[in-house]
Amino acid sequence: MTFTKWLEVLFGTNAPAAALLIRLMVGGVFLSEGIQKFIYPDALGVGRFLKIGIPYPEITAPFVGLVEVGGGILMLAGLLTRLAALALIVDMLVAILTTKIPILIEGGFFKMAHEARTDYAMLLGSLFLLLAGSGPWSLDVWTQKKLKP
């Protein structure tokens, strides 16, 4: 793959300007959730990871918090949006597998659906941004223009 093609894949977008709204939603929620993993470690960080059985919670919780904070900031700025979206999709898939599937098994579909509504929205919002890109009002577009040979 040529450098120009690589730039198009990484920074390119075919999303409408309204993608900004999806970026604000996805980025804002992930940024907030990531910060809260550090502010409330017992309830949302290491303590929660320990409670739900995620291995090495003292390492994985801060790592996930950093992914969410970093991914949230990148989404809000529209910088490296597709890369951030990929990391946040993995984050959401792990969250659904570790926290929502047990609810489905124990409490049924509607209890799980209620608990998973934010996860579902963040997963689909991130998937949209991975596929469509950040939209014209983003640092990705500005960066692509500056780096184009």
C-alpha positions as CSV (number, residue, x, y, z in Angstrom):
1,M,0.0,0.0,0.0
2,T,1.4,3.4,-1.0
3,F,1.8,6.2,1.6
4,T,-1.0,8.2,-0.1
5,K,-3.4,5.2,0.0
6,W,-2.5,4.6,3.7
7,L,-3.3,8.3,4.5
8,E,-6.6,8.0,2.7
9,V,-7.5,4.9,4.8
10,L,-6.4,6.4,8.1
11,F,-7.6,10.0,7.7
12,G,-10.2,9.8,4.9
13,T,-13.9,10.2,5.4
14,N,-17.1,9.9,3.4
15,A,-19.2,10.8,6.4
16,P,-21.5,13.8,6.3
17,A,-21.0,16.8,8.5
18,A,-23.6,15.3,10.9
19,A,-21.0,12.7,11.9
20,L,-19.8,15.4,14.3
21,L,-22.9,14.6,16.4
22,I,-22.0,10.9,16.6
23,R,-18.4,11.8,17.5
24,L,-19.6,14.1,20.3
25,M,-21.8,11.4,21.7
26,V,-19.3,8.6,21.5
27,G,-16.3,10.7,22.5
28,G,-18.1,12.3,25.4
29,V,-19.4,9.1,26.9
30,F,-16.0,7.3,26.6
31,L,-14.1,10.2,28.0
32,S,-16.4,10.5,30.9
33,E,-16.4,6.7,31.6
34,G,-12.6,6.5,31.3
35,I,-12.1,9.4,33.8
36,Q,-14.5,7.8,36.2
37,K,-12.5,4.6,36.3
38,F,-9.7,6.6,37.9
39,I,-11.9,8.8,40.1
40,Y,-14.0,5.9,41.5
41,P,-11.7,2.9,41.3
42,D,-13.6,0.8,43.8
43,A,-16.9,1.2,42.0
44,L,-15.9,1.6,38.3
45,G,-12.2,0.7,38.0
46,V,-10.1,-2.0,39.7
47,G,-12.8,-2.9,42.2
48,R,-15.4,-3.5,39.5
49,F,-12.9,-5.4,37.3
50,L,-12.1,-7.6,40.4
51,K,-15.8,-8.1,41.1
52,I,-16.6,-9.3,37.6
53,G,-13.6,-11.5,37.3
54,I,-11.4,-9.7,34.7
55,P,-7.8,-10.9,35.1
56,Y,-5.2,-8.6,36.5
57,P,-7.6,-5.9,37.4
58,E,-4.9,-3.6,38.8
59,I,-3.4,-3.5,35.2
60,T,-6.5,-4.0,33.0
61,A,-8.7,-1.4,34.7
62,P,-6.2,1.5,34.3
63,F,-5.4,0.3,30.7
64,V,-9.1,0.3,29.8
65,G,-9.5,3.7,31.4
66,L,-6.6,5.1,29.3
67,V,-8.1,3.6,26.1
68,E,-11.4,5.2,26.9
69,V,-9.9,8.6,27.8
70,G,-7.6,8.6,24.8
71,G,-10.2,7.2,22.4
72,G,-12.7,9.7,23.7
73,I,-10.4,12.7,23.2
74,L,-9.5,11.5,19.7
75,M,-13.1,11.1,18.8
76,L,-14.0,14.5,20.1
77,A,-11.2,16.0,18.0
78,G,-11.9,13.8,15.0
79,L,-8.2,12.8,15.0
80,L,-7.2,9.2,14.1
81,T,-11.0,8.5,14.3
82,R,-10.9,5.1,12.7
83,L,-8.0,3.9,14.9
84,A,-9.8,5.2,18.0
85,A,-13.1,3.6,16.9
86,L,-11.4,0.2,16.5
87,A,-10.0,0.3,20.0
88,L,-13.3,1.4,21.4
89,I,-15.2,-1.4,19.5
90,V,-12.9,-3.9,21.2
91,D,-13.5,-2.2,24.5
92,M,-17.3,-2.5,24.0
93,L,-17.2,-6.1,22.9
94,V,-15.3,-7.1,26.0
95,A,-17.7,-5.0,28.2
96,I,-20.7,-6.7,26.6
97,L,-19.2,-10.2,27.0
98,T,-18.1,-9.7,30.6
99,T,-21.0,-7.8,32.0
100,K,-24.1,-8.1,29.8
101,I,-24.0,-11.8,28.8
102,P,-24.1,-12.9,32.5
103,I,-27.2,-10.6,32.9
104,L,-28.8,-12.3,29.9
105,I,-28.1,-15.7,31.3
106,E,-29.3,-14.8,34.8
107,G,-32.1,-12.2,34.2
108,G,-33.3,-12.7,30.7
109,F,-33.3,-10.7,27.5
110,F,-35.2,-7.6,28.6
111,K,-33.1,-7.1,31.7
112,M,-29.9,-7.4,29.6
113,A,-31.3,-5.1,26.9
114,H,-32.0,-2.5,29.5
115,E,-28.5,-2.7,31.0
116,A,-26.8,-2.9,27.6
117,R,-28.5,0.2,26.0
118,T,-25.4,2.5,26.4
119,D,-23.0,-0.3,25.4
120,Y,-25.1,-1.0,22.3
121,A,-25.2,2.7,21.3
122,M,-21.5,3.1,21.9
123,L,-20.7,0.0,19.9
124,L,-22.8,1.0,16.9
125,G,-21.6,4.7,17.1
126,S,-18.0,3.5,17.0
127,L,-18.7,1.1,14.2
128,F,-20.3,3.9,12.2
129,L,-17.2,6.0,12.7
130,L,-14.9,3.2,11.8
131,L,-16.8,2.6,8.5
132,A,-17.6,6.2,7.5
133,G,-14.8,8.2,9.1
134,S,-14.9,11.4,11.1
135,G,-16.7,13.7,8.7
136,P,-15.6,17.0,7.2
137,W,-15.4,18.9,10.5
138,S,-12.5,17.0,12.0
139,L,-8.7,17.1,12.4
140,D,-8.5,14.0,10.2
141,V,-9.5,16.0,7.2
142,W,-7.2,18.8,8.1
143,T,-4.3,16.4,8.7
144,Q,-4.9,14.6,5.4
145,K,-4.8,17.9,3.6
146,K,-1.5,18.8,5.3
147,L,0.2,15.5,4.8
148,K,-0.9,14.9,1.2
149,P,2.1,14.8,-1.1
